[in-house]
């Protein structure tokens, strides 16, 4: 049963454990069809294409 901690961890130990929890900026690439910035391996929100093929109709 290792769910409940037996002893209290100090604030320094707790905070040093959380030191590597940092946010990273999302990776953005240019769309091969329209040149807008988009997340890789996803449908472009500007033109609705993926891998130079139109997947959805852009509104």
mmCIF file of the N, C-alpha and C atoms, coordinates in Angstrom:
data_MODEL
# 
_entry.id   MODEL 
# 
loop_
_atom_site.group_PDB 
_atom_site.id 
_atom_site.type_symbol 
_atom_site.label_atom_id 
_atom_site.label_alt_id 
_atom_site.label_comp_id 
_atom_site.label_asym_id 
_atom_site.label_entity_id 
_atom_site.label_seq_id 
_atom_site.pdbx_PDB_ins_code 
_atom_site.Cartn_x 
_atom_site.Cartn_y 
_atom_site.Cartn_z 
_atom_site.occupancy 
_atom_site.B_iso_or_equiv 
_atom_site.pdbx_formal_charge 
_atom_site.auth_seq_id 
_atom_site.auth_comp_id 
_atom_site.auth_asym_id 
_atom_site.auth_atom_id 
_atom_site.pdbx_PDB_model_num 
ATOM 1   N N  . UNK A 1 1  ? 0.837   -1.187 0.000   1.00 0.00 ? 1  UNK A N  1 
ATOM 2   C CA . UNK A 1 1  ? 0.000   0.000  0.000   1.00 0.00 ? 1  UNK A CA 1 
ATOM 3   C C  . UNK A 1 1  ? 0.879   1.247  0.000   1.00 0.00 ? 1  UNK A C  1 
ATOM 4   N N  . UNK A 1 2  ? 1.165   1.748  -1.157  1.00 0.00 ? 2  UNK A N  1 
ATOM 5   C CA . UNK A 1 2  ? 2.039   2.921  -1.236  1.00 0.00 ? 2  UNK A CA 1 
ATOM 6   C C  . UNK A 1 2  ? 1.293   4.160  -1.720  1.00 0.00 ? 2  UNK A C  1 
ATOM 7   N N  . UNK A 1 3  ? 0.003   4.211  -1.506  1.00 0.00 ? 3  UNK A N  1 
ATOM 8   C CA . UNK A 1 3  ? -0.769  5.358  -1.961  1.00 0.00 ? 3  UNK A CA 1 
ATOM 9   C C  . UNK A 1 3  ? -0.621  6.531  -0.997  1.00 0.00 ? 3  UNK A C  1 
ATOM 10  N N  . UNK A 1 4  ? -0.703  6.289  0.282   1.00 0.00 ? 4  UNK A N  1 
ATOM 11  C CA . UNK A 1 4  ? -0.608  7.360  1.273   1.00 0.00 ? 4  UNK A CA 1 
ATOM 12  C C  . UNK A 1 4  ? 0.841   7.509  1.723   1.00 0.00 ? 4  UNK A C  1 
ATOM 13  N N  . UNK A 1 5  ? 1.357   8.746  1.718   1.00 0.00 ? 5  UNK A N  1 
ATOM 14  C CA . UNK A 1 5  ? 2.732   8.927  2.180   1.00 0.00 ? 5  UNK A CA 1 
ATOM 15  C C  . UNK A 1 5  ? 2.840   8.722  3.688   1.00 0.00 ? 5  UNK A C  1 
ATOM 16  N N  . UNK A 1 6  ? 3.924   8.086  4.113   1.00 0.00 ? 6  UNK A N  1 
ATOM 17  C CA . UNK A 1 6  ? 4.122   7.848  5.542   1.00 0.00 ? 6  UNK A CA 1 
ATOM 18  C C  . UNK A 1 6  ? 4.657   9.091  6.244   1.00 0.00 ? 6  UNK A C  1 
ATOM 19  N N  . UNK A 1 7  ? 5.523   9.851  5.559   1.00 0.00 ? 7  UNK A N  1 
ATOM 20  C CA . UNK A 1 7  ? 6.133   11.039 6.165   1.00 0.00 ? 7  UNK A CA 1 
ATOM 21  C C  . UNK A 1 7  ? 5.906   12.251 5.273   1.00 0.00 ? 7  UNK A C  1 
ATOM 22  N N  . UNK A 1 8  ? 5.971   13.430 5.897   1.00 0.00 ? 8  UNK A N  1 
ATOM 23  C CA . UNK A 1 8  ? 5.789   14.671 5.170   1.00 0.00 ? 8  UNK A CA 1 
ATOM 24  C C  . UNK A 1 8  ? 7.092   15.045 4.458   1.00 0.00 ? 8  UNK A C  1 
ATOM 25  N N  . UNK A 1 9  ? 6.969   15.452 3.193   1.00 0.00 ? 9  UNK A N  1 
ATOM 26  C CA . UNK A 1 9  ? 8.136   15.945 2.469   1.00 0.00 ? 9  UNK A CA 1 
ATOM 27  C C  . UNK A 1 9  ? 8.245   17.449 2.688   1.00 0.00 ? 9  UNK A C  1 
ATOM 28  N N  . UNK A 1 10 ? 9.446   17.951 2.782   1.00 0.00 ? 10 UNK A N  1 
ATOM 29  C CA . UNK A 1 10 ? 9.656   19.377 2.996   1.00 0.00 ? 10 UNK A CA 1 
ATOM 30  C C  . UNK A 1 10 ? 9.262   20.167 1.749   1.00 0.00 ? 10 UNK A C  1 
ATOM 31  N N  . UNK A 1 11 ? 9.096   21.473 1.914   1.00 0.00 ? 11 UNK A N  1 
ATOM 32  C CA . UNK A 1 11 ? 8.741   22.321 0.784   1.00 0.00 ? 11 UNK A CA 1 
ATOM 33  C C  . UNK A 1 11 ? 9.847   22.315 -0.269  1.00 0.00 ? 11 UNK A C  1 
ATOM 34  N N  . UNK A 1 12 ? 11.089  22.287 0.163   1.00 0.00 ? 12 UNK A N  1 
ATOM 35  C CA . UNK A 1 12 ? 12.205  22.275 -0.789  1.00 0.00 ? 12 UNK A CA 1 
ATOM 36  C C  . UNK A 1 12 ? 12.205  20.991 -1.610  1.00 0.00 ? 12 UNK A C  1 
ATOM 37  N N  . UNK A 1 13 ? 11.944  19.883 -0.977  1.00 0.00 ? 13 UNK A N  1 
ATOM 38  C CA . UNK A 1 13 ? 11.914  18.612 -1.686  1.00 0.00 ? 13 UNK A CA 1 
ATOM 39  C C  . UNK A 1 13 ? 10.732  18.549 -2.649  1.00 0.00 ? 13 UNK A C  1 
ATOM 40  N N  . UNK A 1 14 ? 9.582   19.059 -2.208  1.00 0.00 ? 14 UNK A N  1 
ATOM 41  C CA . UNK A 1 14 ? 8.396   19.097 -3.065  1.00 0.00 ? 14 UNK A CA 1 
ATOM 42  C C  . UNK A 1 14 ? 8.633   20.013 -4.264  1.00 0.00 ? 14 UNK A C  1 
ATOM 43  N N  . UNK A 1 15 ? 9.186   21.194 -4.030  1.00 0.00 ? 15 UNK A N  1 
ATOM 44  C CA . UNK A 1 15 ? 9.374   22.163 -5.103  1.00 0.00 ? 15 UNK A CA 1 
ATOM 45  C C  . UNK A 1 15 ? 10.479  21.746 -6.065  1.00 0.00 ? 15 UNK A C  1 
ATOM 46  N N  . UNK A 1 16 ? 11.506  21.070 -5.559  1.00 0.00 ? 16 UNK A N  1 
ATOM 47  C CA . UNK A 1 16 ? 12.558  20.612 -6.462  1.00 0.00 ? 16 UNK A CA 1 
ATOM 48  C C  . UNK A 1 16 ? 12.036  19.487 -7.350  1.00 0.00 ? 16 UNK A C  1 
ATOM 49  N N  . UNK A 1 17 ? 11.080  18.736 -6.869  1.00 0.00 ? 17 UNK A N  1 
ATOM 50  C CA . UNK A 1 17 ? 10.451  17.702 -7.691  1.00 0.00 ? 17 UNK A CA 1 
ATOM 51  C C  . UNK A 1 17 ? 9.648   18.339 -8.824  1.00 0.00 ? 17 UNK A C  1 
ATOM 52  N N  . UNK A 1 18 ? 9.037   19.493 -8.575  1.00 0.00 ? 18 UNK A N  1 
ATOM 53  C CA . UNK A 1 18 ? 8.217   20.174 -9.572  1.00 0.00 ? 18 UNK A CA 1 
ATOM 54  C C  . UNK A 1 18 ? 9.019   21.145 -10.435 1.00 0.00 ? 18 UNK A C  1 
ATOM 55  N N  . UNK A 1 19 ? 10.323  21.196 -10.278 1.00 0.00 ? 19 UNK A N  1 
ATOM 56  C CA . UNK A 1 19 ? 11.141  22.185 -10.985 1.00 0.00 ? 19 UNK A CA 1 
ATOM 57  C C  . UNK A 1 19 ? 11.124  21.975 -12.494 1.00 0.00 ? 19 UNK A C  1 
ATOM 58  N N  . UNK A 1 20 ? 10.877  20.767 -12.956 1.00 0.00 ? 20 UNK A N  1 
ATOM 59  C CA . UNK A 1 20 ? 10.937  20.488 -14.383 1.00 0.00 ? 20 UNK A CA 1 
ATOM 60  C C  . UNK A 1 20 ? 9.565   20.541 -15.040 1.00 0.00 ? 20 UNK A C  1 
ATOM 61  N N  . UNK A 1 21 ? 8.534   20.952 -14.340 1.00 0.00 ? 21 UNK A N  1 
ATOM 62  C CA . UNK A 1 21 ? 7.205   21.071 -14.921 1.00 0.00 ? 21 UNK A CA 1 
ATOM 63  C C  . UNK A 1 21 ? 7.100   22.432 -15.574 1.00 0.00 ? 21 UNK A C  1 
ATOM 64  N N  . UNK A 1 22 ? 7.588   22.577 -16.785 1.00 0.00 ? 22 UNK A N  1 
ATOM 65  C CA . UNK A 1 22 ? 7.482   23.870 -17.424 1.00 0.00 ? 22 UNK A CA 1 
ATOM 66  C C  . UNK A 1 22 ? 6.724   23.767 -18.735 1.00 0.00 ? 22 UNK A C  1 
ATOM 67  N N  . UNK A 1 23 ? 6.135   24.849 -19.098 1.00 0.00 ? 23 UNK A N  1 
ATOM 68  C CA . UNK A 1 23 ? 5.378   24.893 -20.339 1.00 0.00 ? 23 UNK A CA 1 
ATOM 69  C C  . UNK A 1 23 ? 6.339   25.066 -21.506 1.00 0.00 ? 23 UNK A C  1 
ATOM 70  N N  . UNK A 1 24 ? 6.013   24.465 -22.629 1.00 0.00 ? 24 UNK A N  1 
ATOM 71  C CA . UNK A 1 24 ? 6.787   24.655 -23.845 1.00 0.00 ? 24 UNK A CA 1 
ATOM 72  C C  . UNK A 1 24 ? 5.867   25.214 -24.923 1.00 0.00 ? 24 UNK A C  1 
ATOM 73  N N  . UNK A 1 25 ? 6.418   26.041 -25.763 1.00 0.00 ? 25 UNK A N  1 
ATOM 74  C CA . UNK A 1 25 ? 5.636   26.614 -26.856 1.00 0.00 ? 25 UNK A CA 1 
ATOM 75  C C  . UNK A 1 25 ? 5.322   25.519 -27.870 1.00 0.00 ? 25 UNK A C  1 
ATOM 76  N N  . UNK A 1 26 ? 4.116   25.535 -28.439 1.00 0.00 ? 26 UNK A N  1 
ATOM 77  C CA . UNK A 1 26 ? 3.781   24.494 -29.411 1.00 0.00 ? 26 UNK A CA 1 
ATOM 78  C C  . UNK A 1 26 ? 4.621   24.641 -30.675 1.00 0.00 ? 26 UNK A C  1 
ATOM 79  N N  . UNK A 1 27 ? 4.972   23.520 -31.280 1.00 0.00 ? 27 UNK A N  1 
ATOM 80  C CA . UNK A 1 27 ? 5.737   23.527 -32.518 1.00 0.00 ? 27 UNK A CA 1 
ATOM 81  C C  . UNK A 1 27 ? 4.808   23.890 -33.664 1.00 0.00 ? 27 UNK A C  1 
ATOM 82  N N  . UNK A 1 28 ? 5.211   24.866 -34.458 1.00 0.00 ? 28 UNK A N  1 
ATOM 83  C CA . UNK A 1 28 ? 4.404   25.305 -35.586 1.00 0.00 ? 28 UNK A CA 1 
ATOM 84  C C  . UNK A 1 28 ? 5.207   25.158 -36.872 1.00 0.00 ? 28 UNK A C  1 
ATOM 85  N N  . UNK A 1 29 ? 4.545   24.727 -37.930 1.00 0.00 ? 29 UNK A N  1 
ATOM 86  C CA . UNK A 1 29 ? 5.154   24.601 -39.249 1.00 0.00 ? 29 UNK A CA 1 
ATOM 87  C C  . UNK A 1 29 ? 4.270   25.337 -40.253 1.00 0.00 ? 29 UNK A C  1 
ATOM 88  N N  . UNK A 1 30 ? 4.838   25.652 -41.419 1.00 0.00 ? 30 UNK A N  1 
ATOM 89  C CA . UNK A 1 30 ? 4.064   26.313 -42.464 1.00 0.00 ? 30 UNK A CA 1 
ATOM 90  C C  . UNK A 1 30 ? 3.267   25.281 -43.244 1.00 0.00 ? 30 UNK A C  1 
ATOM 91  N N  . UNK A 1 31 ? 2.051   25.633 -43.574 1.00 0.00 ? 31 UNK A N  1 
ATOM 92  C CA . UNK A 1 31 ? 1.207   24.772 -44.402 1.00 0.00 ? 31 UNK A CA 1 
ATOM 93  C C  . UNK A 1 31 ? 1.819   24.702 -45.796 1.00 0.00 ? 31 UNK A C  1 
ATOM 94  N N  . UNK A 1 32 ? 1.886   23.517 -46.378 1.00 0.00 ? 32 UNK A N  1 
ATOM 95  C CA . UNK A 1 32 ? 2.498   23.354 -47.692 1.00 0.00 ? 32 UNK A CA 1 
ATOM 96  C C  . UNK A 1 32 ? 1.626   23.927 -48.814 1.00 0.00 ? 32 UNK A C  1 
ATOM 97  N N  . UNK A 1 33 ? 0.350   24.147 -48.529 1.00 0.00 ? 33 UNK A N  1 
ATOM 98  C CA . UNK A 1 33 ? -0.550  24.649 -49.565 1.00 0.00 ? 33 UNK A CA 1 
ATOM 99  C C  . UNK A 1 33 ? -0.738  26.164 -49.490 1.00 0.00 ? 33 UNK A C  1 
ATOM 100 N N  . UNK A 1 34 ? -1.050  26.694 -48.270 1.00 0.00 ? 34 UNK A N  1 
ATOM 101 C CA . UNK A 1 34 ? -1.346  28.127 -48.158 1.00 0.00 ? 34 UNK A CA 1 
ATOM 102 C C  . UNK A 1 34 ? -0.271  28.907 -47.411 1.00 0.00 ? 34 UNK A C  1 
ATOM 103 N N  . UNK A 1 35 ? 0.629   28.224 -46.693 1.00 0.00 ? 35 UNK A N  1 
ATOM 104 C CA . UNK A 1 35 ? 1.709   28.914 -45.998 1.00 0.00 ? 35 UNK A CA 1 
ATOM 105 C C  . UNK A 1 35 ? 1.354   29.414 -44.609 1.00 0.00 ? 35 UNK A C  1 
ATOM 106 N N  . UNK A 1 36 ? 0.163   29.129 -44.124 1.00 0.00 ? 36 UNK A N  1 
ATOM 107 C CA . UNK A 1 36 ? -0.225  29.559 -42.775 1.00 0.00 ? 36 UNK A CA 1 
ATOM 108 C C  . UNK A 1 36 ? 0.446   28.660 -41.737 1.00 0.00 ? 36 UNK A C  1 
ATOM 109 N N  . UNK A 1 37 ? 0.650   29.202 -40.522 1.00 0.00 ? 37 UNK A N  1 
ATOM 110 C CA . UNK A 1 37 ? 1.246   28.412 -39.457 1.00 0.00 ? 37 UNK A CA 1 
ATOM 111 C C  . UNK A 1 37 ? 0.225   27.429 -38.901 1.00 0.00 ? 37 UNK A C  1 
ATOM 112 N N  . UNK A 1 38 ? 0.659   26.201 -38.703 1.00 0.00 ? 38 UNK A N  1 
ATOM 113 C CA . UNK A 1 38 ? -0.229  25.157 -38.196 1.00 0.00 ? 38 UNK A CA 1 
ATOM 114 C C  . UNK A 1 38 ? 0.602   24.175 -37.385 1.00 0.00 ? 38 UNK A C  1 
ATOM 115 N N  . UNK A 1 39 ? -0.058  23.359 -36.577 1.00 0.00 ? 39 UNK A N  1 
ATOM 116 C CA . UNK A 1 39 ? 0.631   22.319 -35.842 1.00 0.00 ? 39 UNK A CA 1 
ATOM 117 C C  . UNK A 1 39 ? 0.909   21.156 -36.793 1.00 0.00 ? 39 UNK A C  1 
ATOM 118 N N  . UNK A 1 40 ? 2.063   20.501 -36.650 1.00 0.00 ? 40 UNK A N  1 
ATOM 119 C CA . UNK A 1 40 ? 2.389   19.427 -37.588 1.00 0.00 ? 40 UNK A CA 1 
ATOM 120 C C  . UNK A 1 40 ? 1.460   18.220 -37.450 1.00 0.00 ? 40 UNK A C  1 
ATOM 121 N N  . UNK A 1 41 ? 1.243   17.541 -38.553 1.00 0.00 ? 41 UNK A N  1 
ATOM 122 C CA . UNK A 1 41 ? 0.424   16.328 -38.633 1.00 0.00 ? 41 UNK A CA 1 
ATOM 123 C C  . UNK A 1 41 ? -1.035  16.595 -38.276 1.00 0.00 ? 41 UNK A C  1 
ATOM 124 N N  . UNK A 1 42 ? -1.528  17.789 -38.611 1.00 0.00 ? 42 UNK A N  1 
ATOM 125 C CA . UNK A 1 42 ? -2.925  18.135 -38.379 1.00 0.00 ? 42 UNK A CA 1 
ATOM 126 C C  . UNK A 1 42 ? -3.462  18.876 -39.603 1.00 0.00 ? 42 UNK A C  1 
ATOM 127 N N  . UNK A 1 43 ? -4.766  18.919 -39.746 1.00 0.00 ? 43 UNK A N  1 
ATOM 128 C CA . UNK A 1 43 ? -5.390  19.629 -40.855 1.00 0.00 ? 43 UNK A CA 1 
ATOM 129 C C  . UNK A 1 43 ? -5.211  21.124 -40.635 1.00 0.00 ? 43 UNK A C  1 
ATOM 130 N N  . UNK A 1 44 ? -4.874  21.843 -41.700 1.00 0.00 ? 44 UNK A N  1 
ATOM 131 C CA . UNK A 1 44 ? -4.696  23.293 -41.625 1.00 0.00 ? 44 UNK A CA 1 
ATOM 132 C C  . UNK A 1 44 ? -6.053  23.950 -41.388 1.00 0.00 ? 44 UNK A C  1 
ATOM 133 N N  . UNK A 1 45 ? -6.106  24.857 -40.404 1.00 0.00 ? 45 UNK A N  1 
ATOM 134 C CA . UNK A 1 45 ? -7.369  25.535 -40.105 1.00 0.00 ? 45 UNK A CA 1 
ATOM 135 C C  . UNK A 1 45 ? -7.687  26.611 -41.131 1.00 0.00 ? 45 UNK A C  1 
ATOM 136 N N  . UNK A 1 46 ? -6.662  27.126 -41.820 1.00 0.00 ? 46 UNK A N  1 
ATOM 137 C CA . UNK A 1 46 ? -6.882  28.206 -42.778 1.00 0.00 ? 46 UNK A CA 1 
ATOM 138 C C  . UNK A 1 46 ? -7.480  27.689 -44.094 1.00 0.00 ? 46 UNK A C  1 
ATOM 139 N N  . UNK A 1 47 ? -6.894  26.617 -44.653 1.00 0.00 ? 47 UNK A N  1 
ATOM 140 C CA . UNK A 1 47 ? -7.362  26.143 -45.960 1.00 0.00 ? 47 UNK A CA 1 
ATOM 141 C C  . UNK A 1 47 ? -8.021  24.769 -45.909 1.00 0.00 ? 47 UNK A C  1 
ATOM 142 N N  . UNK A 1 48 ? -7.900  24.047 -44.796 1.00 0.00 ? 48 UNK A N  1 
ATOM 143 C CA . UNK A 1 48 ? -8.561  22.750 -44.657 1.00 0.00 ? 48 UNK A CA 1 
ATOM 144 C C  . UNK A 1 48 ? -7.868  21.620 -45.387 1.00 0.00 ? 48 UNK A C  1 
ATOM 145 N N  . UNK A 1 49 ? -6.561  21.765 -45.630 1.00 0.00 ? 49 UNK A N  1 
ATOM 146 C CA . UNK A 1 49 ? -5.846  20.720 -46.354 1.00 0.00 ? 49 UNK A CA 1 
ATOM 147 C C  . UNK A 1 49 ? -4.863  20.019 -45.432 1.00 0.00 ? 49 UNK A C  1 
ATOM 148 N N  . UNK A 1 50 ? -4.508  18.791 -45.829 1.00 0.00 ? 50 UNK A N  1 
ATOM 149 C CA . UNK A 1 50 ? -3.491  18.010 -45.130 1.00 0.00 ? 50 UNK A CA 1 
ATOM 150 C C  . UNK A 1 50 ? -2.691  17.278 -46.181 1.00 0.00 ? 50 UNK A C  1 
ATOM 151 N N  . UNK A 1 51 ? -1.386  17.457 -46.176 1.00 0.00 ? 51 UNK A N  1 
ATOM 152 C CA . UNK A 1 51 ? -0.483  16.807 -47.133 1.00 0.00 ? 51 UNK A CA 1 
ATOM 153 C C  . UNK A 1 51 ? -0.867  17.165 -48.574 1.00 0.00 ? 51 UNK A C  1 
ATOM 154 N N  . UNK A 1 52 ? -1.149  18.446 -48.796 1.00 0.00 ? 52 UNK A N  1 
ATOM 155 C CA . UNK A 1 52 ? -1.514  19.018 -50.105 1.00 0.00 ? 52 UNK A CA 1 
ATOM 156 C C  . UNK A 1 52 ? -2.820  18.472 -50.668 1.00 0.00 ? 52 UNK A C  1 
ATOM 157 N N  . UNK A 1 53 ? -3.650  17.858 -49.849 1.00 0.00 ? 53 UNK A N  1 
ATOM 158 C CA . UNK A 1 53 ? -4.957  17.371 -50.278 1.00 0.00 ? 53 UNK A CA 1 
ATOM 159 C C  . UNK A 1 53 ? -6.024  18.073 -49.457 1.00 0.00 ? 53 UNK A C  1 
ATOM 160 N N  . UNK A 1 54 ? -7.109  18.480 -50.076 1.00 0.00 ? 54 UNK A N  1 
ATOM 161 C CA . UNK A 1 54 ? -8.189  19.151 -49.360 1.00 0.00 ? 54 UNK A CA 1 
ATOM 162 C C  . UNK A 1 54 ? -9.012  18.110 -48.619 1.00 0.00 ? 54 UNK A C  1 
ATOM 163 N N  . UNK A 1 55 ? -9.028  18.238 -47.301 1.00 0.00 ? 55 UNK A N  1 
ATOM 164 C CA . UNK A 1 55 ? -9.741  17.279 -46.452 1.00 0.00 ? 55 UNK A CA 1 
ATOM 165 C C  . UNK A 1 55 ? -11.117 17.825 -46.096 1.00 0.00 ? 55 UNK A C  1 
ATOM 166 N N  . UNK A 1 56 ? -11.149 19.075 -45.656 1.00 0.00 ? 56 UNK A N  1 
ATOM 167 C CA . UNK A 1 56 ? -12.424 19.702 -45.298 1.00 0.00 ? 56 UNK A CA 1 
ATOM 168 C C  . UNK A 1 56 ? -12.556 20.993 -46.103 1.00 0.00 ? 56 UNK A C  1 
ATOM 169 N N  . UNK A 1 57 ? -13.782 21.437 -46.305 1.00 0.00 ? 57 UNK A N  1 
ATOM 170 C CA . UNK A 1 57 ? -13.980 22.696 -47.021 1.00 0.00 ? 57 UNK A CA 1 
ATOM 171 C C  . UNK A 1 57 ? -13.792 23.835 -46.059 1.00 0.00 ? 57 UNK A C  1 
ATOM 172 N N  . UNK A 1 58 ? -12.949 24.790 -46.418 1.00 0.00 ? 58 UNK A N  1 
ATOM 173 C CA . UNK A 1 58 ? -12.683 25.953 -45.576 1.00 0.00 ? 58 UNK A CA 1 
ATOM 174 C C  . UNK A 1 58 ? -13.830 26.928 -45.673 1.00 0.00 ? 58 UNK A C  1 
ATOM 175 N N  . UNK A 1 59 ? -14.184 27.519 -44.527 1.00 0.00 ? 59 UNK A N  1 
ATOM 176 C CA . UNK A 1 59 ? -15.309 28.445 -44.503 1.00 0.00 ? 59 UNK A CA 1 
ATOM 177 C C  . UNK A 1 59 ? -14.851 29.866 -44.506 1.00 0.00 ? 59 UNK A C  1 
# 
